[in-house]
Amino acid sequence: MSGVESILDWLKGTALRLFLDALSDDEHRKRFVDDFAGALQAAYTPRTNGNVLFPFRRLFLVATN
């Protein structure tokens, strides 16, 4: 799996979990995921190799005592 499908799969297990859980049935969840996948497709253009870069901010902390 590559491209937008990979991003969608990752988001379904993380950031979209609250939204998917709040929907009342599988039909609503499917429609939401399909609409969201379309938005991802429009927002992230595949590279020549078919992969899609998904930039997101990371916060790295180092704690010392």
Secondary structure, DSSP 8 states (H G I E B T S, - for coil): --THHHHHHHHHTTTTHHHHHHSSSHHHHHHHHHHHHHHHHHHS---TTS---------------
